[in-house]
Amino acid sequence: MRKKIVAGNWKMNKTFEEGLKLASEVVNMVKDEVKSDAGIVLCPPFIELHAVSKLVEGSKVALGAQNCHSKASGAFTGEVSVEMLKSVGAGYVILGHSERREYFNESNQFLAEKVNISLQNGLTPIFCCGETLSQREKGIHLDFVKSQLTESLFHLSESDFLKVVIAYEPIWAIGTGVTATTAQAQEMHAIIRDHIKSKYGAKVADATTILYGGSCKPDNAKELFACPDVDGGLIGGASLKARDFVDIVKSF
Ligand SMILES: O=C(CO)COP(=O)(O)O
């Protein structure tokens, strides 16, 4: 059985104090309410990682970063390395989010380097893919998402690929309140799984966790997570409220 995961991507939200409050509320609610063994990951901004890691210690909640640099260390002012992330207790790192692709020009090739260095340092990449509305309207969305996976991930060995979590986030659904229908989500997730199968075989494809992201909320998470190829969610806006985030976690 592949792992089910709900990860919260706080993006550039929450001051230090607010972040600690949110993380401790999540940890307490999870302790009291969550019976499933689903993976739960909080991805706060860099400056909150260390303190949040202390708060989640000994709980079911794991820690992730929202980005990393592609090089191990050096003269890269303002950047954060994977080794630094590991040193504050991060186990996951979100890579290739559409906001980073758009605002920071991150290409599939560049993301492949980030995937490599994350895996070399024992961090689990949550690799994001997804199409724009115009790509969907032109009918090229399936091929576009497949090419994102091919170009950033398909150089990996089977054992490394098995460590990657994939998040399908249609750009038109991010922060818009427009969620993909269950049919749209399931179609793309099945295509992604099939594409993985064509490269790594059925066993690997079957073991790969594929999350959905894009206006996932407590009131639609249950039906999305019930799709056979949807293994959880990468949550933006709704992860900023502990009650909503934990309700989503409880939607399996
Ligand atoms: O981008 C997302 C998570 O990475 C999704 O954001 P929203 O849940 O706010 O649409």
Ligand as a Chemical Component Dictionary entry (heavy atoms), coordinates in Angstrom:
data_LIG
# 
_chem_comp.id                   LIG 
_chem_comp.type                 NON-POLYMER 
_chem_comp.pdbx_formal_charge   0 
_chem_comp.three_letter_code    LIG 
# 
loop_
_chem_comp_atom.comp_id 
_chem_comp_atom.atom_id 
_chem_comp_atom.alt_atom_id 
_chem_comp_atom.type_symbol 
_chem_comp_atom.charge 
_chem_comp_atom.model_Cartn_x 
_chem_comp_atom.model_Cartn_y 
_chem_comp_atom.model_Cartn_z 
_chem_comp_atom.pdbx_ordinal 
LIG O1 O1 O 0 -0.382 25.710 -4.224 1  
LIG C1 C1 C 0 -0.976 24.985 -3.433 2  
LIG C2 C2 C 0 -0.259 24.117 -2.496 3  
LIG O2 O2 O 0 1.079  24.018 -2.821 4  
LIG C3 C3 C 0 -2.448 24.997 -3.380 5  
LIG O3 O3 O 0 -2.843 26.212 -2.887 6  
LIG P1 P1 P 0 -4.396 26.446 -2.488 7  
LIG O4 O4 O 0 -4.778 25.261 -1.641 8  
LIG O5 O5 O 0 -4.386 27.738 -1.723 9  
LIG O6 O6 O 0 -5.159 26.493 -3.758 10 
# 
loop_
_chem_comp_bond.comp_id 
_chem_comp_bond.atom_id_1 
_chem_comp_bond.atom_id_2 
_chem_comp_bond.value_order 
_chem_comp_bond.pdbx_ordinal 
LIG O1 C1 DOUB 1 
LIG C1 C2 SING 2 
LIG C1 C3 SING 3 
LIG C2 O2 SING 4 
LIG C3 O3 SING 5 
LIG O3 P1 SING 6 
LIG P1 O4 DOUB 7 
LIG P1 O5 SING 8 
LIG P1 O6 SING 9 
# 
